Every structure is written in C-alpha cells, then in structure tokens.
Amino acid sequence: MEQRVQKAVIVGVELQKDKDFAYSMMELRNLAAARYIEVVGELSQKAEKVNATHYIGTGKIQELRALLEGLETDLAIFNDELSPSQIRNLEAELECVVMDRTMLILDIFAERAKTREAQLQVEVARLHYSLPRLVGLRASLGRQGGGGGAGLRNRGAGETKLELDRRRIEERITALQAELEKLVATRQQQRRKRKKNEMPVVCLVGYTNTGKSSLMNAMLETYDPDTTKQVFAENMLFATLETSVRSIDLPDNKSFLLTDTVGFVSQLPHHLIKAFRSTLEEVTEADLLIHVVDYAHDDYEQLVDVTNETLAALGTESIPMVYAYNKCDLTDHSYPTSTESSVYMSVKERQGIAELVDLIRGRVFDDYVTRDILIPYDQGRLVSYFNEHANVLSTEYEEGGTRMRLECSLANYERHRGHFTELEQ
C-alpha cells in the first residue's frame, strides 16, 4: 500500500526588525521536506511581538483554521520554538497537531542518527525539550486514572502522573548522559592520540547540505583511489550527524586528518547544540577550518553568516579558515580558481580539489623545514623512518653514512636530531 504523504501548513510571525523572515520561512519549508512533509500552505503575520498565548493573533487563528480545513491537513508547523502553553492553546483552538521549529529539527536528527553516540545525543536533546512541556497537562493526565492510590489521597492522579513522568524523564536523562560521558571519554582519548602523532587536523564546516561529506569523499578518492572509507553523502538537510575523521595522505608523505562535522542551520535548537557539544568540540581543536559554501544557493551569503555565528558561539575565532565555494558548475563563475583564502570549485566534477589542497598545504604545513643530514650506517632505521614520514628530496651514500635532503615537520626533525649530523645547505 502506498504511504500517504504528510501535508502541513507553515506559520510564521514577521517582527519589525526581522530582515531574514522570508529566508527563515524558506528554510522551514526545506526542513519540512527533510522530514518528508509536503508544505501545502503558508500563513504569516506582521507584528511588533509574538502573541504570548497563541503565537499569532485571534484573527489569524481563525484564518489558519480555515486554511487547514480547506487544504485537508491537520498539521501546522510554526517557525519559532513555542512555549508549552502556546502549543496547548494552539492545539485546543485549531484542533490539529502543532509542531514548532525545534521539534521539527529534533525529529530530523532522530531519524538521521545512526551511531550510538548520535542517537544518545538526540534523545537527551528531545527529553530536555519535552521536560517543561509536561507542565500544565494535569487536566488531560488526570482523566487517565481515578482518585489515586494509598498515601496519595490528597493529590489528584494527574499531578501524581505528572511527577512520575517528570521523574522518569530526569532519570532517563541521567542514565543517557552517563553513557554519553563514556563515549565522549573514548573520543577525547582518540583525539589525544591524534595530537600525540602531531598530524594537523583540518575540519570541514558549513551549513547543512553544502557538500561537506561529498568533498571528504572526493579528497579520499583523489589521494587513495582504492579507498573503501567513504562517508555517507546525500542531497538532504542533516544527512550527516556523525563526526567522521579520515587521514588524507599526500604524495610527498605529508598527511593530515580531515574531519566532517554536523551541518549548521539558523536557530539550531540550544538543546541540540548542548547535546552535540562533544561532537562540535572537534571544530574547536582543528588547525584549519574549511568553510564549505553552496555557491549556487540564492542566499549563500546568509548561509555563510549562519555558520560563522554558530562557529563564533563555539569559540573558534582564533582558528584560521579558508572558504571552499562549491557547486560552481551550477553558476556562471569560472572554476577551478583560487585566492589566498578561498577556492571556487565543483566537488561533483572533481574540479578544484588540487587548488584546495594547495591552500591546506600552505596553512597546516607551515612548520615544515628542509634540511640536509647525514645518518650513520648504524642508524639505518632512521633512513626507513624518514622515507616513510618525510618528503625525501635526494639520497646519497657516502663513506660516513647516508646523506639525505628532506622536508619534514620541525617537531619530527628535532625528535631525532641526536642521531644524525646536520649538514650545511
């Protein structure tokens, strides 16, 4: 039997100084589509402030009710996070299912989460969101039982049920957070190990669905055609919730770790930012950020602002950033071209990868030195080590040992300095 597509009307309030209203409503449509909901109608109201009890005014409520009936749908999605009382009042007035922006994003995350860590993070966020929304449900909960049990005769069953629900949710949050802490500890251990190996970390950031995961796959396949370590990439909002880390090994024995992170969106619910903080910490510890931009998007500058605001909130101001303007094949802009801090490219056509890697090289390998050294023959292991971990420019065999001209990180060079002789260049 064919599944019935869910239909909805989206609703927003445009405040006087809100220049981004049209954009945020379009984004709400895209979020609904990511949840496989078809938006069949839209209602908006200009106002000085949001109505405290119903989000929109009385006249607009009647208009929305008629719109829902006319379009034969019983789902209204609101463009802001609604208070518990607003949800309750709207559902009573409209006699339909009411969903706010936060709930919609949480639902998308819940559907996309694949790893145990992502699933736990989403569930914690959803429980935090639902906790205050239990308040005021005493009337409906009270109808579920009679006069209460022994020792509870002075309390209504609804209130008792409410307290039980609240306690269950709080206990569940505590249990989930304990499990999350173990997973976070493992991630931090992996991060410390990576730091010990002194491999630079390059982090892909950007608005959701700009092509971050596709870029990671393109770089993997460019430098290791036989790779089987591709990450999931799909043309949808929030296709990737898991943080993926892959090593990119360049031909001259330079390597860096490439990290793919969850995409950003405007008004990303604070519950989610809090829950995903351990995942987003990957961004704060990077040596370089690659800000991937959907250059074909009509509002790409807006998407850039949304991402930069979220990054600023995470505290990444001191980390260098380069811009990768992706999807140039859908624009009139020439590609691949690059400047000191940006590259115009098409991941789909594999154009601009080399230019982006050149930008990365200039930023994360700036501590590399070129040296001439003489390694005694009894230190043959060092010759093997540098052949594997450095860019060896020449090798000659002399009476006193193996003469090498090489390029490597200063830290790597200093670590082994006592075992060879540095020669004049």
C-alpha positions as CSV (number, residue, x, y, z in Angstrom):
1,M,0.0,0.0,0.0
2,E,1.4,3.4,-0.9
3,Q,2.4,5.6,2.1
4,R,0.3,8.7,2.5
5,V,2.5,11.9,2.3
6,Q,2.0,14.1,5.3
7,K,0.9,17.6,4.5
8,A,1.3,20.7,6.5
9,V,0.8,24.5,6.7
10,I,3.8,26.6,7.9
11,V,3.2,29.6,10.1
12,G,5.5,32.5,11.0
13,V,5.5,35.9,12.7
14,E,7.5,38.6,11.0
15,L,8.8,41.0,13.6
16,Q,9.5,44.6,12.6
17,K,13.3,44.4,12.5
18,D,13.5,40.9,11.1
19,K,15.2,41.1,7.7
20,D,15.6,37.4,7.4
21,F,12.0,36.4,7.7
22,A,11.5,35.3,4.1
23,Y,14.7,33.3,4.2
24,S,13.8,31.6,7.5
25,M,10.3,30.6,6.1
26,M,12.0,29.1,3.1
27,E,14.4,27.2,5.4
28,L,11.4,25.9,7.3
29,R,10.0,24.5,4.1
30,N,13.3,22.7,3.4
31,L,13.3,21.4,7.0
32,A,9.8,20.0,6.5
33,A,10.9,18.4,3.2
34,A,13.8,16.8,5.1
35,R,11.2,15.2,7.4
36,Y,9.2,14.1,4.3
37,I,6.4,16.6,4.9
38,E,4.8,18.4,2.0
39,V,4.1,22.1,2.7
40,V,0.8,22.9,1.1
41,G,0.1,26.3,2.6
42,E,1.7,29.2,4.3
43,L,0.4,31.8,6.7
44,S,2.4,34.8,8.2
45,Q,1.6,37.8,10.3
46,K,3.5,41.1,10.8
47,A,3.6,42.1,14.4
48,E,5.7,44.1,16.9
49,K,6.0,41.0,19.1
50,V,4.9,37.4,19.2
51,N,1.5,36.7,20.9
52,A,2.3,35.3,24.3
53,T,-0.7,32.9,24.5
54,H,-1.2,31.8,20.9
55,Y,1.9,33.0,19.0
56,I,-0.4,34.6,16.4
57,G,-3.4,36.9,16.9
58,T,-7.1,35.8,17.2
59,G,-8.0,36.8,13.6
60,K,-5.0,34.8,12.2
61,I,-6.0,31.8,14.3
62,Q,-9.4,31.7,12.5
63,E,-7.7,32.2,9.2
64,L,-5.3,29.3,9.9
65,R,-8.1,27.0,11.0
66,A,-10.0,27.7,7.7
67,L,-6.7,27.2,5.7
68,L,-6.1,23.8,7.4
69,E,-9.7,22.7,6.7
70,G,-9.6,23.9,3.1
71,L,-6.3,22.1,2.4
72,E,-7.4,19.0,4.3
73,T,-4.5,18.8,6.6
74,D,-4.2,18.6,10.4
75,L,-0.6,19.6,10.9
76,A,0.7,23.2,11.5
77,I,4.4,23.9,11.7
78,F,5.5,27.1,13.4
79,N,8.7,29.0,12.6
80,D,9.9,29.5,16.2
81,E,10.2,27.5,19.4
82,L,6.8,27.6,21.0
83,S,6.2,27.7,24.8
84,P,4.3,24.7,26.4
85,S,1.2,26.9,26.9
86,Q,1.3,28.2,23.3
87,I,1.4,24.6,22.0
88,R,-1.5,23.6,24.3
89,N,-3.6,26.7,23.4
90,L,-3.0,26.3,19.6
91,E,-3.9,22.6,19.6
92,A,-7.1,23.4,21.5
93,E,-8.1,26.3,19.1
94,L,-7.0,24.6,15.9
95,E,-7.9,21.0,16.7
96,C,-4.8,19.9,14.9
97,V,-1.3,18.7,15.5
98,V,1.1,21.6,16.3
99,M,4.8,21.3,15.7
100,D,7.4,24.0,16.2
101,R,10.8,24.6,14.5
102,T,12.7,22.9,17.3
103,M,10.5,19.8,17.3
104,L,10.9,19.5,13.6
105,I,14.7,19.7,13.7
106,L,14.8,17.2,16.7
107,D,12.7,14.8,14.6
108,I,15.0,15.1,11.6
109,F,18.0,14.4,13.9
110,A,16.3,11.5,15.5
111,E,15.6,10.0,12.1
112,R,19.2,10.6,10.8
113,A,21.1,9.4,13.8
114,K,23.0,6.2,13.0
115,T,25.8,5.8,15.6
116,R,25.1,5.1,19.3
117,E,26.6,8.5,20.3
118,A,24.4,10.5,17.9
119,Q,21.3,8.6,19.0
120,L,22.0,9.3,22.7
121,Q,22.7,13.0,21.9
122,V,19.4,13.3,20.1
123,E,17.4,11.5,22.8
124,V,18.9,13.7,25.5
125,A,18.0,16.8,23.5
126,R,14.4,15.6,22.9
127,L,14.0,14.8,26.6
128,H,15.3,18.2,27.7
129,Y,12.8,19.8,25.2
130,S,9.9,17.7,26.4
131,L,10.5,18.2,30.2
132,P,9.0,21.7,30.6
133,R,6.2,20.7,28.2
134,L,4.8,18.3,30.8
135,V,3.7,21.3,32.9
136,G,0.1,22.2,32.5
137,L,-1.0,18.7,31.3
138,R,-2.7,17.9,34.7
139,A,-6.2,18.1,33.2
140,S,-5.6,15.6,30.4
141,L,-3.4,13.4,32.6
142,G,-6.0,13.4,35.4
143,R,-8.5,11.8,33.1
144,Q,-6.3,8.7,32.8
145,G,-6.9,7.5,36.4
146,G,-9.2,7.6,39.4
147,G,-8.8,9.0,42.8
148,G,-5.2,7.9,43.4
149,G,-3.8,5.1,45.5
150,A,-2.9,4.6,49.1
151,G,-1.0,7.6,50.6
152,L,-1.9,9.8,47.6
153,R,-5.5,10.6,48.6
154,N,-4.8,14.3,49.0
155,R,-3.3,14.7,45.5
156,G,-5.0,14.4,42.1
157,A,-4.0,11.5,39.9
158,G,-3.0,13.9,37.2
159,E,-0.5,15.6,39.4
160,T,0.9,12.3,40.5
161,K,1.2,11.1,36.9
162,L,2.9,14.4,36.0
163,E,5.5,13.9,38.8
164,L,6.1,10.3,37.8
165,D,6.6,11.3,34.2
166,R,9.0,14.1,35.2
167,R,11.0,11.8,37.4
168,R,11.2,9.1,34.7
169,I,12.4,11.7,32.2
170,E,15.0,13.1,34.6
171,E,16.2,9.5,35.5
172,R,16.4,8.7,31.8
173,I,18.5,11.9,31.0
174,T,20.9,11.0,33.9
175,A,21.4,7.4,32.5
176,L,21.8,8.6,29.0
177,Q,24.3,11.3,30.0
178,A,26.4,8.7,31.9
179,E,26.6,6.5,28.8
180,L,27.4,9.6,26.7
181,E,30.2,10.6,29.0
182,K,31.9,7.2,28.4
183,L,31.7,7.6,24.7
184,V,33.0,11.2,25.0
185,A,35.9,10.0,27.1
186,T,36.8,7.5,24.3
187,R,36.6,10.2,21.7
188,Q,38.8,12.5,23.8
189,Q,41.3,9.7,24.1
190,Q,41.4,9.2,20.3
191,R,41.8,13.0,20.0
192,R,44.8,13.0,22.4
193,K,46.3,10.1,20.5
194,R,46.0,12.1,17.2
195,K,47.6,15.1,18.8
196,K,50.5,12.9,20.0
197,N,51.0,11.8,16.4
198,E,51.2,15.5,15.6
199,M,49.1,15.2,12.5
200,P,47.4,18.5,11.6
201,V,43.6,18.5,11.8
202,V,41.6,20.1,9.1
203,C,37.8,20.4,9.8
204,L,35.0,20.8,7.2
205,V,32.3,23.2,8.5
206,G,29.4,24.8,6.8
207,Y,25.6,25.0,6.5
208,T,23.9,21.7,6.2
209,N,23.8,20.2,2.6
210,T,26.6,22.3,1.1
211,G,28.6,19.3,0.1
212,K,31.0,18.7,3.1
213,S,30.7,14.9,3.0
214,S,30.9,14.8,-0.8
215,L,34.1,16.9,-0.5
216,M,35.6,14.5,2.0
217,N,34.8,11.5,-0.3
218,A,36.3,13.4,-3.3
219,M,39.6,14.0,-1.4
220,L,39.7,10.4,-0.2
221,E,39.3,9.1,-3.7
222,T,41.7,11.6,-5.2
223,Y,44.6,10.6,-2.9
224,D,43.6,6.9,-2.5
225,P,41.7,5.6,-5.5
226,D,41.2,2.2,-3.8
227,T,39.7,3.6,-0.6
228,T,36.7,2.0,1.0
229,K,36.4,4.6,3.7
230,Q,33.9,6.9,2.0
231,V,31.3,8.6,4.3
232,F,27.6,8.8,3.8
233,A,26.6,11.7,1.5
234,E,23.1,12.6,0.4
235,N,21.4,15.7,-1.1
236,M,19.3,16.5,2.0
237,L,19.5,18.6,5.1
238,F,21.3,16.9,8.0
239,A,22.3,13.8,6.0
240,T,25.4,13.6,8.3
241,L,25.1,13.8,12.1
242,E,28.2,11.7,12.9
243,T,31.7,13.2,13.0
244,S,33.9,11.3,10.6
245,V,37.7,11.5,10.7
246,R,39.8,10.3,7.8
247,S,43.6,10.5,7.1
248,I,44.5,12.2,3.8
249,D,47.9,11.0,2.7
250,L,49.5,13.3,0.1
251,P,52.1,12.0,-2.4
252,D,55.0,13.8,-0.7
253,N,54.5,11.9,2.6
254,K,52.6,14.8,4.2
255,S,49.4,13.7,5.9
256,F,46.6,15.5,7.7
257,L,43.4,14.4,9.3
258,L,40.2,15.6,7.7
259,T,37.1,15.9,9.9
260,D,33.5,16.1,8.7
261,T,31.0,17.6,11.1
262,V,27.3,18.0,11.5
263,G,25.9,20.9,9.4
264,F,24.6,24.1,10.8
265,V,21.2,25.7,10.3
266,S,19.8,29.0,11.6
267,Q,18.2,28.8,15.1
268,L,19.8,25.5,15.7
269,P,18.0,24.5,19.0
270,H,20.1,25.1,22.0
271,H,19.2,21.6,23.3
272,L,20.9,20.2,20.3
273,I,24.0,22.4,20.5
274,K,24.3,21.4,24.1
275,A,23.8,17.7,23.3
276,F,26.2,17.7,20.4
277,R,28.8,19.9,22.1
278,S,31.2,16.9,22.4
279,T,30.9,16.3,18.7
280,L,31.3,20.0,17.9
281,E,34.4,20.2,20.0
282,E,36.2,18.6,17.1
283,V,35.8,22.0,15.4
284,T,37.4,23.9,18.3
285,E,40.5,21.8,18.2
286,A,41.2,22.0,14.5
287,D,44.3,23.6,13.0
288,L,42.3,24.8,10.0
289,L,38.6,25.2,9.1
290,I,37.4,24.6,5.6
291,H,34.1,26.5,5.3
292,V,32.2,24.8,2.5
293,V,29.7,27.1,0.8
294,D,26.9,26.2,-1.6
295,Y,27.8,28.9,-4.0
296,A,24.8,28.1,-6.3
297,H,22.3,28.9,-3.4
298,D,20.4,32.1,-3.9
299,D,21.1,33.1,-0.3
300,Y,24.6,31.7,0.1
301,E,25.8,34.8,2.0
302,Q,23.1,34.2,4.5
303,L,24.2,30.6,4.9
304,V,27.8,31.8,5.5
305,D,26.6,34.2,8.2
306,V,24.6,31.4,10.0
307,T,27.7,29.2,10.0
308,N,30.0,31.9,11.2
309,E,27.6,32.9,14.0
310,T,27.5,29.3,15.2
311,L,31.3,28.9,15.0
312,A,31.7,32.2,17.0
313,A,29.4,30.7,19.7
314,L,31.6,27.7,19.8
315,G,34.7,29.9,20.2
316,T,36.7,29.3,17.0
317,E,37.7,32.9,16.2
318,S,41.4,32.1,16.6
319,I,41.4,29.2,14.1
320,P,42.4,30.1,10.5
321,M,39.7,29.5,7.9
322,V,39.6,29.1,4.1
323,Y,36.4,29.1,2.0
324,A,35.5,26.4,-0.5
325,Y,32.8,27.8,-2.8
326,N,31.3,24.5,-4.0
327,K,28.7,23.8,-6.8
328,C,30.2,26.4,-9.2
329,D,29.1,24.1,-12.0
330,L,25.6,25.4,-11.3
331,T,26.7,29.0,-11.6
332,D,28.4,31.3,-14.2
333,H,31.5,31.7,-12.1
334,S,34.7,30.2,-13.6
335,Y,36.3,27.3,-11.8
336,P,38.6,26.0,-10.6
337,T,40.1,29.2,-9.4
338,S,41.6,30.2,-6.0
339,T,42.7,33.2,-4.0
340,E,44.8,33.3,-0.8
341,S,41.9,32.2,1.4
342,S,39.3,30.7,-1.0
343,V,38.8,28.3,-3.8
344,Y,35.9,28.1,-6.4
345,M,35.2,24.5,-7.2
346,S,32.8,21.7,-8.1
347,V,33.1,18.7,-6.0
348,K,30.7,16.8,-8.3
349,E,33.0,17.4,-11.2
350,R,36.2,16.9,-9.1
351,Q,37.4,20.3,-10.1
352,G,39.3,22.4,-7.5
353,I,40.5,19.6,-5.2
354,A,44.2,20.2,-6.0
355,E,43.7,24.0,-5.5
356,L,42.1,23.4,-2.1
357,V,44.8,21.0,-1.1
358,D,47.4,23.7,-2.0
359,L,45.6,26.1,0.3
360,I,45.6,23.5,3.0
361,R,49.3,22.8,2.5
362,G,50.2,26.5,2.9
363,R,48.3,26.6,6.2
364,V,48.9,23.4,8.1
365,F,52.5,22.5,7.0
366,D,54.0,25.9,7.7
367,D,56.3,24.5,10.4
368,Y,58.0,22.2,7.8
369,V,61.7,22.6,7.3
370,T,64.1,21.5,4.5
371,R,67.4,20.1,5.8
372,D,70.5,18.2,4.6
373,I,71.5,15.4,7.1
374,L,74.0,12.6,7.4
375,I,72.7,9.4,9.0
376,P,75.4,7.0,10.3
377,Y,75.0,3.5,8.8
378,D,74.3,2.0,12.3
379,Q,71.1,4.2,12.4
380,G,69.6,2.6,9.3
381,R,66.2,2.6,11.0
382,L,66.2,6.4,10.7
383,V,66.6,6.2,6.9
384,S,63.5,3.9,6.8
385,Y,61.7,6.3,9.2
386,F,62.3,9.4,7.1
387,N,61.5,7.6,3.8
388,E,58.1,6.8,5.4
389,H,57.4,10.1,7.3
390,A,59.2,12.8,5.4
391,N,59.4,14.1,1.9
392,V,62.9,12.8,0.8
393,L,64.2,15.1,-2.0
394,S,67.5,13.2,-2.5
395,T,69.5,10.3,-1.1
396,E,73.3,9.6,-1.5
397,Y,75.5,7.0,0.1
398,E,78.8,8.4,1.4
399,E,81.7,7.0,3.5
400,G,80.3,8.3,6.7
401,G,76.7,7.3,6.2
402,T,73.5,8.1,4.2
403,R,73.2,11.7,3.1
404,M,69.6,12.8,2.7
405,R,67.9,16.1,1.8
406,L,64.5,16.0,3.2
407,E,61.4,18.1,4.1
408,C,59.6,17.3,7.4
409,S,57.9,18.9,10.3
410,L,60.2,20.7,12.7
411,A,58.9,18.6,15.6
412,N,59.7,15.4,13.8
413,Y,63.2,16.7,12.9
414,E,64.0,17.8,16.4
415,R,62.8,14.5,17.9
416,H,65.6,12.5,16.1
417,R,68.2,15.2,15.9
418,G,70.7,13.4,18.3
419,H,71.0,10.5,15.9
420,F,72.3,12.3,12.8
421,T,74.6,15.1,11.7
422,E,73.1,18.3,10.3
423,L,75.0,19.5,7.2
424,E,75.4,22.9,5.7
425,Q,72.9,23.6,2.9
